[in-house]
Amino acid sequence: MTSTEPSADALTLAEIAGLAGVSVATVSKVVNGRSEVGSRTRALVEGLIQERGLRRQRRRIKPAGLLEVVFHELAGEYPMEIVKGVRTAAEHHGVNVIVSELGGRHIPGQRWIKEVLGRRPAGIITVFSGPTEEQRLLLATRDMPLVVLDPAGDPGRGVPSVGATNWSGGLEATRHLLELGHRRIAMITGPDLAFSSRARLDGYRTALDAAGIPVDSALIRRGSFHIEDGVVHARALMELADPPTAVFTANDGMAIGVYRAAHELGLRVPDDLSVVGFDDVATWRWANPPLTTVRQPLMEMGATAAEMLVKLATGEPLPQRRVELGTELMVRGSTAVPRG
């Protein structure tokens, strides 16, 4: 029999390891496409899988089992919305949730990896952060599945991830401003390391290009998703000889920073300056005027990541390893037709 599909007599990782005369960790490396396995060993393991098939053992998460959610930092409503979604899905499966934080780092340190190995959660969700390849391998050998939510960088080969349609969101936000008649549209981005930030910027560029408007590098400012970035960059943008009539920011916090700078400069939003944010965090819906923004479904993203993790922890295959949930432009009071 020659088949890559699991059958009744398909082998488990342990059985393949026994026949090949190697460790289960080595077989796991081959299955997950790791490079640090010799060519002869790899060929032997792959041959056994090709001939007999691979059977992943189904298991149940213990009633007291934990899903761990790891944030680079716990600040604002962004992490709280994600935790709500994770908890909703986890409670459905009778699993508890623990939250940890990396103190602003996007890559876990050795202290965290030692602590998480000691806690032995059923699985781990990292948010806007992610372990190194060495750390991912260590988690895999301890049978701790990983899902990356809103990756801060490359999540790693074969690592499941959840995100939003950031490019489409950036495109829609910029198109909205173009349709109102704005032509000098600035953008305050997030950090370069963030895939989401780069995708939103690409959407902005695409919308301008489609409208036949050259991208002016003076109108693009690099932020780090903090309110202060909106304040500082908006001040600088409004000092240009030909300042923007609208600003699109890569998150809501920086948009509120733009509000603050506009107030300091005696400008009114949206009469003198239109502003669009990204995320649709509940707090900023009550800003004056209410913020036009791109809704990112944070709770749904958290719930989706948790569902994927439960499947992995119980040995079920995932129908897809990269999930992107749709964004939606929420038009409120911070955008209007430009003066003149």
N, C-alpha and C positions, 0 to 999 in steps of 0.2 A: 504494500500500500504506500503510495506517495501522495501526501497531501499537506497543505499548510493550515487546513482547518482542523480545530480540535475535534477528536472523535472519542469514542468510549474508552479506547486504550491509549489516549494521548498521555504524555508524560508530564509530571509536575517538575518544577525547577529542581527540587531535591533529587528526583529520579534521573533527570538528565545529568545532574552533577555527578551522581554515582556511576552512571555508565561511562561518562567522559573522564572520570578520575580527577575532577577538579572541584573547587568549592562552589557552594550555592552563589556566593558573591560574584564569582567569575562568570557563572551562567547569567546572572542578573545583568552584569556589565554587557555581555553579548546581546542579550534581549533588548537592552536600552540603548544600544548603539555606541557604547563607550569605546574609546580608542585604545585604552591601555591593556589590551589582550593580544597575545601573540597570534600570528596568522594561522598557525597550525591548530591551536586550541580553538580559535574562532571558527575555523572551517569544520572541526569535529562537532562542536556544539550546534552550529547552524545545520549541519547534516542530520543530526539526531532530531532537531525540531522539524526539519523538512520531511523527514521520513515518518516520524511518529505523531507530530503535532504537539502543541504546548497546552496543558490544562492548568489554568490559574485556579487555585483552590478558593472556593467561596467560603466566607467566614462572616460571623456576626460581630458587630462592635459591642463590647461589653456595656451593660446598662449604665455603668459609671464612667464610660469612656469619654474622652475629651477631644474636641477639635480646638486647635490653637490658632488664633488669628494674630498675626504679627504686623505691627505698623511701624513705619520709620519714625513717626512721632504722633502722639495723641493730642491733636489741637483742632479746635473748631468742630463743626458738625459733620464734616466729611467722614471721619472714622466712625462716628456714632451711627450714621445712616447705614454704613456697611455692616456694623455689628448687629444692628436690628435685623437686617436681612439674613445674616448668618444664623442668628439665634432662632429666627422663625423656622428655617429649614432644619436646624439641629434638633429643636424641640419636637418636630414632627417625627424624627427618628429616635427620640428618647436619648439624645446625646447632649452633654453639657459643653459649654464654650468657655475657654480661657483666653484672655487678651494679654499680649506682651508688647513691649515697645523697645525700639532700638536707639533711643536718644538722639534722633535726627539722622542717624546713619542709614544708608540704603543697602548696605551689605552687613549681615550679622557678624558680630565678633565671635571669638572663640568662647567667651563666657556664655553667650546665648546658646551656642550649639551644645555646650556641656550641660546647661540647664535643661534644654529641651529633650536631650537624650535621657536625662534623669526623670523628667516628667512622663515620658513615653506616651504622648498623645496618639490617638488613632490616626490623626492626619494634621497637616499644617497648611494654613492659608497665609501667604505673605502678601501684604498690600503696599504698593509703591516701593517695593524693596524685593530682595531675593538673595538666597544663599549662593555662594560660589559653587563651581562645579565640584570641587572637593567636598564641600558641605552637602551638596545634593546627593553625592554618591554615598556619603556616610549615612544620610537619612534613609536612602534606598536599601542599604544593607541591613538597617535596623527595621525594615518593613514599615516605614513612616511615609505614606504618600504625601505629595506636595502639589498644591495648586497656587498659581501666581495670579493675583488680581491687580489690574492696572499696573503692568510691569514697569519698573523704573529703567530697565535695560533688557538685554536679551534674557528671556526666562530660562533658556537652556534647551538643548535639543530634546524634543519629545515631552517637555514639561507642560502639562495642561495650563491654560491661562484664560482669564476672563477680562474683557474690556468693553469699551463702548465705541460707537462709530464716530471717533474723534475727527477724522478727516471730513466726513459729511457734516458734522456739527460746525466745524470751522467754515466750511463752504457756505452753509445755510446762513450763518450769522453775517458773513460778509455780503452775501447776496442781498440780504434784508436791507443793509445800509446802502448798498448800491441802488436798490429799487426806490429808496427814499430820495435819491438824488445826490448822495455823498460821493465825492471823488477823492478827497484827501482823508483816507481812512488809515489810522495808525493801529498797530497791534503790539500789545505787551504780552510776550510769551512766557512760558514756564521754563525751567532749566533744560538745557540741551540733552541731558541724560534721559529725560522722560520721553518714552515713545509717544505718549498722549500729547505732550506739548508739541513735538515735532509734527505730528499728524494734524493738529489744529492749525499750525502755521502753514502747512502745505495746503490745507483747505482754503485758507485766506489767500494765499498766492494764486491758487487755481481760479478762484472767483474773480480776482482782479484781472488775471490774464484773459479769462473768457470775456470780460467786459472791455478788453482792449486798453486797460490802464496799466502803465508800467509800474512795477514794484519799486517804491522809493525806500532804499535801505535806511534813510534817516527816520522813517516812520515805524521801523521795527525795533523794539527795545526788549532786551532779555531780562526777565524777572525770575523769581523763585517761588511763586505762588503765595507770597506774603502781602498783606495789605500795604505795607510800607513801599513795596515796589510800585504799586499803582500811584502813590503820592509822588514819589521821586520822579518817575518817568513821565507822568502827566505834566508836571511842572516843566521838565525839559522840553517836552513836545510842544507845549504852548508858547515856548520862547523861540521856536523856529521862525524864520522869516515868512514862511508860508505854513502856518500851523494846521493841524488836522481839524476837520469839523466833526469827526467821529472817532471813537477809540473802541476797539474790540480787545478784551483781555482774556487770557487763557484760564482764568477762574474767577469766581464771584468776589473773592476777597480783594483782588487787585482792582476790580471794578469799583468797589467801595472806596478804595484808595484814590481812584480817579475822581469820584464824587468830592472827596475831601479837598483835593488839589483845586478842583474847579471852584469850590466855595471860597477857598483862600484867594483865588485870582479874580473873584467877582464875576465868575461865569455861571450861567444857569443851565442845568441839565433838564430837558433836552434842547431848550431854546438856543443856547450857544454851543453846546457840545452834546452829541448823542453818545451813549455808552451801552455796550453789550458785554455781558459776562459769560461764564460757562460753569455749569454744575447745577444751578437752581437749588441752592441751599436755602432752606425755609426762612432763616433770619433775614436775608436780604430782600425777600419778597415784600418786607415791610419798610424798606428804605423809602426815602422821599426824593424823587418819585420812585415807584416800584420798578425794580430792575428788569429790563429785557435781558434774557439769558438763554443759553442752550441747556436744556434739561438732560442731565446724565442720570440714568436710573440706578442710583447707588444701592438702594435696598435690594433691588432685583439682582444687581451684580453680586452682592454678598450672598443672597440666597442661592444663586446659580453656582457660585464657587463651592458653597457648602454641599449642595446636592452632588456635584462632581466628586468632591472629596469623599463623601459617604460611599459612592459607587466604588471608588478606588479602594477604600478601606475594607470593603466587603468582597473585593475580588471581581466586581462587575466591570465589563469593558465600557469605555466611554464612546458614544456615537461620534463625537468630534472632540478634538483636543484644544481647539481655539474657538472661543465663543465671543461674539461681539453683539452687544445689545444696542438697540436703536436710540439715538438722541432725538430731541425735539426742540425747536425754537419756541420759546415762550415770550410772546410780544407783550410788553407792558408799557410803562410810561416814560422810560428813559431814552427812547429813540423817537426822532421826528424829522421832518423835512428840514434840510439846512437853511439857514438864513440867506436871503438873497438869491 
